[in-house]
Amino acid sequence: MKYNFDQIWEDFSGKIRTFISRRVSNPSHIDDILQEVFIKIHLHLDKLEGDSKISSWVFKIAHNTVIDFYRKQKAILLPLHEEYSAKNESCDSAACEIASGLEEMVYTLPEKYAKALILVEFSSLSYKEASQKLGISVSGVKSRVQRARKMIKDSLMRCCHFVFDRFGTILDYHPVTCCCCREDSKE
């Protein structure tokens, strides 16, 4: 069976847009990724075999395109982050495992929030130093860091069930969905 590109667009563009919007917060990035997905579909449509599941093929392309997007974002933010990565290479507690997964969550934040959070939390700059580096007010940096922390917390609470001690320390966690946790670290 030969698939028609226009029919694929009609059937899947809304669903793919929703899929992307659940993983990317910036509307202009969503449109760019959606366009990239359908460029890839158009370029590789002739390679799709007749008995293949079109839905799973289209969503796999969308999933991979979102991953590529975050890899590019990570490359943009990487110079701010290199110093932090070298410090934390071994994990043996639940809190440490979650912390290692936070890195990827930070890169899913809108860039202005990710930069502020990386400078203050990971690079240990003061709010004043971060404001000078970003070219915004100190209160602007504080606001961005606070919003970034809330976005990360909300994402964590959606993807994992946590077990805390009475002091709020993470004792254990169980992934509900896999967005921040490293599945292989619990095996």
N, C-alpha and C positions, 0 to 999 in steps of 0.2 A: 504494500500500500504506500503510495506517495503522499506525503503530507504537504499541505498548502500553508505557506508562511502566513498569509492573511488570516486564515482560519485559526492558526496557532495564536496569533496576536489577539484575535477576538476572544478566543477561549481562555487565554492565560494571562493577558497583560494585567488585568485587575488583581488576580490572585497573586501573581508575582510581585506586583507593587505592594500588596499587603504583606507578603512574606519579607520583602526587603525593608519595609517601614518598621517592622518589629525588630529589626536588627541594626538599623541605621536611623539616627534621629534627625539629621539635617535634610529637609525636603529637597534641596537642590542636589544633594548627593544621591538621594533615592532615585530621582529622575535620571541622573547620569548612569547609575548602576543598572536601572531598568533598560536604558538604551543599550548599554554594553551587553547585557544578557541577550537582547534580541538581535544584536549584531552577531554574536556568537552562534545563536540559533540559525540565523540566515546563512552564515558561512559554512555551517556543518550539517545543515538539514539533509543534504544529499547522502551523508554517511549513516543516517538513521535507518536501521533495517525495518522492514515492514511489520514484523511482529513485536517490535520494541514498544514498551509502554511510553507513550509520548509524555504523559504527565510526570513520571519519575525522571525522565531525561531532562525535561525543561527545568524542574526544580533542582536537579543536580547542578545544572549550569548556573542557575541563580545562586545556589549555595556557594559554589566555587568562586563566582564573581564577587560575592560579598567578602569572602575570605581574601581574595586578591586586593580588594579595596582596603581592608584593614592592614594588610601587609604594606601597602603603599603608605598608609597613614603612619604606620610604625616607623617606616624609613624617614618620614618627615620629622617625627618627634624623637627619633633615636638619639641624636646628640645630647638631648636633655636627660636621657635615661641611662646611658652607658655606665656612669659611675655607680648607680644603684644596683645594676645587674651583677656586677662583680662581687658585691658584698654578700649576696644571699644565694649560695649555690646548694646548700644541703638543708633538707627539711625532715624533721622527725616527729612533729606534732601536728594535730589537726589545724591549729591556728596558722602554722607555718605553711601547710599545704594550701590553705585558702589564700593566704597572702601571696603565694607564688602564682595562683590563678588570677589574682587581682591585676597583674600586669596587663593581661589581655583585655580585661574589662576597662582599664583606664584608656586604652586605645580605641574603645568603642564610643567613648564620650565625644561630644563635639570638641573640636580642636582647642577652642579658647579655654574650656574648662579643663581639658587634659593637661595643657601646658601649665596652667596655674597650679594644679594639683601636683604635677611632677616637680615643679620648682620648689614648692613649699614642703611637700611630704617626702619626696624621694631624694631631692638634691639638698634638702635641709637649708634652704635660703629663708631669710626672714621675710615677712610680708613686704617690708620696705624694699629689700633687695629684689624680690620678685616683681614688685611694681615698677621699679626702674628698668628691669630687664624686659618686661612686657610693655612698658610705656603707658601704663594706666595707673589710676590712683590706688592707694593702699586699701581703701574700702572696696574698690573694684576687685582687687585680688582676693580679699577676704570673702566677698560675695561669691566669686567664681569657685573658690576652694570649697566653701560651704555647699554650694549647689552640686559640685562634683562629688563630694562625699555622700550627699543624699542620693544622687543617681546611682552610685556604686552600691550603697546600702540597699536601695530598692531592688536593684538587680540581684544582689546576693539573696535577699529574702524571697524573691520569686523563684530562684533556681535551687535553693538548698534548704533543708531542715537542719537547724543547728541545735546542739545540746550544750548549754552553758553551765558553768559552776555558779555559785552564789555571788561571785565577784564579776561576772560577765565574761570570763575567759572561755574561749571555745574549747570544749572537751572532745567533741566529735561532730560530724556532720554526715548527712545523707543526701546526695544529689536528688533533686526532684526532676530537674532538667539539666542538661550539661551545658552551662554557659560560662562557668568560672572554674569549676572543679576539674582537676585532672583525673580522668577516669582511671588511668593506669596507676596512679599513686595509691589507690585504695585496694588494688588487686594483690 
